[in-house]
């Protein structure tokens, strides 16, 4: 896991949060059938999505976007699943995702929605592990160059 944390640029104080962020619901359900308890990424993905949007809105306000509709348009492009999946692929998240057997058989580690949801879950895990500042710093490190000052 330490090599993966290096790719993320964040070291977890609670590594269980990263494991949870990488655990798909299908994997957790299969493990429960074997009487092994695993929490899945679903709630972390929900949290990470909210944190990601908040940081993007903040960055766009600081980049002098003049109106909510302009901010919304840029933010929506940044949080699209294919955009998030592109970054997730570049840092190799797919190889670390804990997939259910059916997901494995269909190659879900390359699916844009799986990659995007897992990245959002990782952001949620960073938020719980290190607070909003740590999550914000990670998002800026990963996406800061995509936020350009408003042209007008």
C-alpha positions in Angstrom: 0.0 0.0 0.0 2.9 2.4 0.6 3.8 2.5 -3.1 0.2 3.3 -3.9 0.2 6.1 -1.3 3.3 7.5 -2.9 1.4 7.7 -6.2 -1.4 9.5 -4.4 1.0 11.8 -2.7 -0.7 11.2 0.6 0.3 8.8 3.5 -2.7 7.6 5.6 -2.5 7.6 9.3 -5.3 5.0 9.3 -4.5 2.6 6.4 -7.9 0.9 6.9 -9.5 4.0 5.3 -7.5 3.5 2.1 -8.4 -0.2 2.1 -12.1 0.7 2.5 -11.8 3.3 -0.3 -10.5 0.6 -2.6 -13.1 -2.0 -1.7 -16.1 -2.3 -4.0 -19.5 -3.2 -2.7 -19.5 -6.5 -4.7 -16.2 -7.6 -3.1 -17.5 -6.7 0.4 -20.7 -8.7 -0.2 -18.8 -11.7 -1.4 -16.6 -11.6 1.6 -19.6 -11.3 3.9 -20.9 -14.5 2.4 -17.7 -16.1 3.7 -18.3 -14.6 7.1 -15.5 -12.0 6.6 -16.5 -8.4 7.3 -15.3 -5.7 4.9 -16.6 -2.1 4.6 -17.1 -0.9 1.1 -16.3 2.4 -0.6 -19.9 3.6 -1.2 -20.2 6.1 1.6 -16.6 7.4 1.1 -17.4 8.0 -2.6 -20.4 10.0 -1.6 -18.3 12.1 0.8 -15.4 12.4 -1.7 -17.7 13.7 -4.4 -19.0 16.5 -2.1 -15.4 17.4 -1.0 -14.2 17.4 -4.6 -17.0 19.7 -5.7 -16.4 22.1 -2.8 -12.7 22.4 -3.6 -13.4 22.9 -7.3 -15.9 25.6 -6.6 -13.5 27.3 -4.2 -10.7 27.2 -6.8 -12.9 28.6 -9.5 -14.1 31.5 -7.3 -10.4 32.2 -6.5 -9.7 32.1 -10.3 -12.3 35.0 -10.7 -15.1 33.1 -12.4 -17.8 35.8 -12.2 -21.1 33.9 -12.0 -22.5 30.6 -10.6 -23.4 29.4 -14.1 -19.8 29.8 -15.3 -18.5 28.0 -12.2 -21.0 25.2 -12.6 -20.1 24.6 -16.2 -16.4 24.3 -15.6 -17.0 22.3 -12.4 -19.3 19.8 -14.1 -16.6 19.2 -16.8 -14.0 18.5 -14.1 -16.1 16.1 -12.1 -17.4 14.0 -15.1 -16.7 10.3 -14.6 -14.5 10.1 -17.7 -12.4 13.1 -16.5 -11.9 11.6 -13.0 -11.2 8.2 -14.5 -8.5 9.6 -16.7 -6.5 10.8 -13.6 -7.3 7.5 -11.8 -5.9 5.6 -14.7 -2.7 7.7 -14.9 -1.8 6.9 -11.3 -2.8 3.2 -11.6 -5.8 3.0 -9.2 -7.4 0.2 -11.2 -4.8 -2.4 -10.2 -5.5 -1.7 -6.5 -9.3 -1.8 -6.5 -10.8 -4.8 -4.6 -13.4 -6.0 -7.1 -16.1 -8.7 -6.9 -15.6 -11.8 -9.0 -18.1 -10.6 -11.7 -16.5 -7.2 -11.8 -13.1 -8.9 -12.2 -14.3 -11.0 -15.1 -15.6 -8.0 -17.0 -12.5 -5.9 -16.4 -14.2 -3.4 -14.2 -10.8 -2.0 -13.1 -10.8 -0.1 -16.4 -14.4 1.0 -16.3 -14.6 4.8 -16.1 -17.4 4.8 -13.5 -15.5 2.3 -11.2 -12.3 4.4 -11.5 -14.2 7.7 -10.8 -16.1 6.3 -7.9 -12.9 4.9 -6.4 -11.1 8.2 -6.8 -14.0 9.9 -5.1 -13.8 7.3 -2.3 -10.1 7.9 -1.9 -10.8 11.7 -1.6 -13.4 10.9 1.1 -10.9 8.7 2.9 -8.2 11.4 2.8 -10.8 13.8 4.2 -11.6 11.5 7.1 -8.0 10.7 7.7 -6.4 14.2 7.5 -9.3 16.7 7.4 -10.5 19.1 4.7 -7.0 20.7 4.3 -5.4 17.4 3.4 -8.1 16.5 0.9 -7.9 20.0 -0.6 -4.1 19.8 -0.9 -4.4 16.5 -2.7 -7.0 17.7 -5.1 -5.0 20.9 -5.9 -1.9 18.7 -6.4 -3.8 16.5 -8.8 -5.9 19.0 -10.6 -4.6 22.5 -9.9 -3.2 23.0 -13.4 -6.7 22.4 -14.8 -8.1 25.5 -13.1 -7.3 28.5 -15.3 -8.1 32.1 -14.4 -11.3 33.3 -16.0 -10.6 34.7 -19.4 -12.9 37.8 -19.0 
